[in-house]
Amino acid sequence: MSKNANARRAVIGACIALFANMGINSTFSIFLPSFMAEWGADRLADIALSATLGCLVTFLCSTFLFAPLLKKLQPRMIFVICGVLAVIYCLICNRATAVWMIVAAGVFGGINLAFGTHAMGVAAITPYFGDFGAKVAKVIAIVLASASVGATAFSFLPGALLKVMQWRSVYLVLMAIVLACDVIAFFIVPKQVAVEGAAGADQAQAADIPGLTRKQAVRTPSFWLVFIGILFLSISYLGISTYMPSLLTTYGMDQSTASAMQGVMQGVGILFVFLGGTITQKLGVKGLILTTAIPIVIGALIYAYVFTNMAVIWLAVICSVLCVAGTISANIGPAITAMLFGNRDLNAINPIFSGGASWGGAALATQVIGRVITAAGFSTGYLVAAIICVVGMFSLFAALALNPMKKKS
């Protein structure tokens, strides 16, 4: 870690804010049974629109809106915005009297995710990349892992609170926690000054930073190949994890054990995100891509063709650990952006990948993989997930082969 006190404060503040705001957006599935009890199981598809619409909003905002905004907003202001969005989200859920209000809350959750996926974390530490030196990949991994830690923590907290209070009251408790974390992060993260590479640097200073502008990057084949690659990896990984409990129960595992497998995936996922920084530092971006994609493919194929004949818990655990390697895909966006397009417009380009492509994949995953499973069964669905992952992997390798920064030099 850097000896620069401001750099350390930026990392700590970003981790706290990312932990809380990403955590609150992982709670939808926890409250789903409560929503069904309130409005009826026959409204499940309508209620689920909240998650689908939220992911879609995240995709649209990250891809088209936040790149220019990040040039004008300091990280501390982003924390304030995310805190306000979280409060609105929780209050709507707390006061909801109809399904459409839960769906509307998903819009605010999606905007929060769009900010948080990149802006709350990487944007806060970007000005200090020079201070981190060779450890910058590890620092990015630590910040991104705080989101996974938050998702895991917020998966257990509502369940515990629901035993002692109504679900509407739980939302108020979560709101207080998120708001407190954002306030703490606001005061910990230093006020950003004119640091080279920081959002808001003047044009003369920014012109000296190596790399392409967002407009220049969009015109390169590598940009779209990266977008497709991350999109496909997200569809594959999230499609696999979404339907994993249903697959396990279909092949004879009890529901509580199948649900525990998701806990395994989330817990090990934190470790994989941490490892992503070390992998990038030791093996480079190509090694990171391989470490992300190959385990997903192997896990999906085992689920598709082996687990059906050997429905044992240890095999499910192995598959879950393999497939959860997909969490490393969170590290691909920042790493590959810097390699292919430089740091000049990092905070404008990376949200399109880390937010847009990733959450675009999340929005598509349930539909793409789910419809295949519905039409042709789990084995075919997981085979398709493996194929999509392979296509995404080769798309990323093609982007590296066409590296526009090499042509520029």
N, C-alpha and C positions, 0 to 999 in steps of 0.2 A: 504494500500500500504506500501511497505517497507520504512524504514528510510534510507536505503542505497542509496546514490546518484547514484551510478553506476547502481543499479537495476532499479531505476526510469528512468534513461536515456535509458536503454535497452528497457523498455516498450514503452517509447515515440518514440524512433527511429524505433522500430519494427512496431508500429501503423502507422507511417507516410509512411514507405516503403510499407507495406501491403496495405494500402489505395490506393496508386497510382498504384502499379503493378497489384493488383487484379481488380482495377477499369478499367484499360485499356483493360483487357480481358473480360469485360462484355459488350463491345460496339458493338460486331459483329451484333447483331440483329438490332441495331440502324442504322447501315450503310447498312443493307441488301437491303432496297428499292433503295438506291443509286447504289449498285452493279447491281441490276436488271435493273435499267434504263440505266446503262452503257453497259451491255452485253446481256440484254434481259431476260424477265420473264421465257422463256423456259429453261434458264440455272440455274434455282433456285436450282435444285438438285445438280448440279455440284458445285455451289457456296457454298452450305451448307456443302460440304465435308471439307471445311476449319474448321468448328466447330467440326465436327465429328473426323477428323484427329487430331485436336488439343487436344481433350479430350483423344484420344487413345494414343498420344505421352505422355501426362501427366501421364496416367496410367502406361505405360511401364517404363518411366524414374523414377517415384516415387517408383515403385515396385522393379526394378532391378538395377538402376544406382546410385541413390542419397544416399542410405544408406552408402556405403563406402565413398562417396565424403564428406558427412557431418562430417566425422571423421577428415578430413584434412583441411576443409575450415572454417575460422572464419566467423561469421555472417556479418561483414563489407564487406568481399570479396563477399559474396553472394549478398549483395545489389549492388555491382559493376556489377556482372554478370547479375543480373536481369535488371539493367539499360541498359546495352549493348543489351540484348535480346529485350527489349522494343523499343529501337531505331531502331534495325534491322526490327522488326515487323512493326513499323509505316512507315519507309522509303520504305519498299516493297509495302505496301498498297498505299502510296502516289504516287509511280512511276508505279504502276501496269498497264499493257497494255493488260492483258489477265487474264482469270479466274484462270489459273494454278498458277499465281503469288499470288493471294489472298489465294489459297489453300496452297501454300508454306509458306506464312506468318503465317498460322495457326500452322505450325510446331514450329516456334519460339515462338508463343504465348503459345503453349502447354508446351514447356520446361520451360518457365517463370512461368507458373502455377505450374509445378511440384516443382520448387524451392519455390515458394511463398506459396503454400498450407501449408507447414510445416516449411520449413527452415527459411524463412524470419521472421516468427513470433516466434514460440515456441523455435527454436534453439537459438535465440538471448536472450531469458529470462531463458532458462534451467539452466545456471550456477548460477542463483540467486533464484532458488526455495526455498532454505533454508532461504533466507531473507524474502520471502513472507509468509512463515509459513502456517497457516490455510487458508490464503487468496489466495493461489496459483491458485485454481480453478477459482476464480473471475478474477485474472490477466490474465489467459489464455483466458477466455471469452472476456475480454476487447480487447486483441490483435486480436483474431479471428473476433470480431465484427467490427474491423476497415476495414476488407476486405468487409464486407456487406455494411458498410457506403460508401466505395469507389465505390462499384457496383451501389449503389443508386445514388450517386453524378454523376458518369460518365454516368448514363443513361439519366440524364437531360442536362448535359453540351453539348454533341455533338448536341443534338436536337436544343439547343439555337444557337450554332455556325453555324449550317447548314442554318439558316435563313439569315445569313449575309456573308457567304463565301462558296466556293465549298468544297465538301467532302474531296478532296485530301489535301486542306489546313488545314482542321480540324485535320487531322492526325498529321500535323506538330505541331499544338498547343498542342495536347495531348502528343506528344513526349516530348516537352519542359517541360510540367508539371511533367511528370513521372521522367524525368531525374533530374529535380530540387529536387523533393522529395527524390530520391535515394541519391543525394549528401548530402542533409541535414541529412538524416538518417545515412549516413556513418560517419559524424562528431559528431552526437549526441551519437550513440551507442559506449560505451567504448571498447577499444581494449581488447579482451578477454585474461585473464591470466589463469594460471593453476588452475581452480576451480574444486572442486570435482564434478564429474558428467558431466563436460564440454567435448565437442568434442575436441579431441586432448590431453586429459590427458594421462599421461604415463601408461604403462600396470600395473605397481605395484600399482599405485594409483587407477586405475579403478578396479582392482581385489578386492579392499576393499568395493566397492559400491555394495549394495545388489541388486540382480536381475540376469536375464539370459542374455547371449549374444544373438545376432541376430541368430546365427547358432543354439544355443540351443532352442530358441523360435520357430523357424521354424519347429522343430521336434515335437512340442506339438500339440495335437488336438485343444487346445484353440486358437492358432494362426490362424488356418484356419477357425475356427468357427467365430472368430472376423472378418476376411477378408470377409467371405460370408455374415455375418450380416450387415456390413457397406455397402458392395456392393449392397445388396438387398434393404436396406433403401434408398440408393441413386437412384437406378432404380425407386423405387416407387415414391419418392418425386419429382424427376426431370421429370419423365414421366407425373405425374399429372400437374405440373406447366407448362410444355412445351405446352401441348395441351389444357390448360384451356381456353385461349381466343377463340380458335376454337370451343370448346364445348359451351361457352356462346353465341357466335354469332349464332351457329346452333339452339339454343333454343330461339332465338328472341332478344337478347341484341344487341344494336348497337356497332359498332367496337370501337368507342372511349371509351365507358363505359367499354367494355370488356378489353381494354388495361389498363384502370385505375385500374382494379383488380390486374394486375401485379404490379402496383405501390404500392397497398395495401400490397401485399405479401412481396415485398422487404422492405417496411418501417417497417412493423410489424416483419419481419424477423430479423432486427437489434435488436429489443427488445428481441426476443427469444434467440438470441445468447448471449446477456448480461445475460439473466435469466439462461442460461445454467450453468454458473459458480456458481450461488446461489443454483440452484437445485442440482448440484453435491455436494456442501458443506453441504446442509441440508438433502438431501434425498439419497445421494450416487449414485454410477453408475447405480444401478438397477432403482432408481427413474428417473434418466436421460434417460435411455432407454425407460421406460414407457411413460415419458412425450414427448418423440420424436415420438414414434410409434403409440400410441393410438389415438392422435388427427388426424394423417394422415389417419388412417383407417376410423375413423368416418367421416372426411371430404370427403374422396373418396367415401364412401358408400352413403352419402347424395347427392353428385354430381351424382352418378350413378342412384339412385332410387327415390330421392325426388325432386331434382331440375328440372328434366324432366317434372314434373307435376306442379311445382310452380316456374316458371321462373321470379323471382323477385330479385331485386338488393340486398336487405338485406340478402337474403339467400345465394347469391353468396359471399357476404362479409364474412359471417360466415364460409362458406366452405373454403374460401381463408385463413382466419386467422387460422383455424384448420390445414389445410394442410401445412401452412408455418412453423408449428412447426418442420418440417423436417430440418430446418436450424440448429437446436440444434445438429443434427448429427455431425456437425463440432467439437463439444466438446467431443464427445464420444471417438475419437481416442486417444488424449493425456491422458484422464482420465482412460480409460480401459487399455492402455498400461502400465501405472505406476502400476496399481493394479495387473495385471496378470503377468507382466514380470519385474517389478522393474524399477529403474532409471539407471541401469548400461549401457544399450544400448538403452536408450529412443530415442536418435536422429538417431538411425539406424532402429529401429522397427517401430516407429510411422509414418514415411513417407510412409511406405507400406500401412498403414491403411488410414491415413488422405489424402494422395495423391493418392496412387494406387487404393485402393478400392473405394474411393469416386468418382474419375474421371473415373475409369472403369465403375462405375454405370452410370455416365453422358454419356459416350460413348454408352452404351447399352440402355439407357432409351428411346431415341427417336425411336430406332428400335423395342425394345420389346413391349412397350406400343403402339407405333404407328401402328405396324403391326396388333395387336389385334383389335385396333380401326378401322383400314381399313377393316379388315375381318368381324368383328362382331358388330361394333358400339361403341359409347362412353360408354354406360352403362357397357358393358362387359369389355371394356378396363380399366375402373376405378375399377371394381370389381377385375380384375387381379392385378391391382396396390395395392389394399388393401390386397389381399392374399400374394403378394410378401413381403409387409411390415411386415405382421404377421410372415412369415417364417424368415425374417431377425431378428425380435425381439427375437424369440425363439432361434435362432442360437447364439445370444449374451448372452442370459441367460445360454445356455448350456456351452459356453466358461467360464463364471463365475463359474459355478458349477464344472468345471474341472480345476480350478485355479492352475497352476503349481507352483506358489509361496508358496501355502499352503503345497503342497507335499514336496517342497524343505525344508520348515521349520520343 
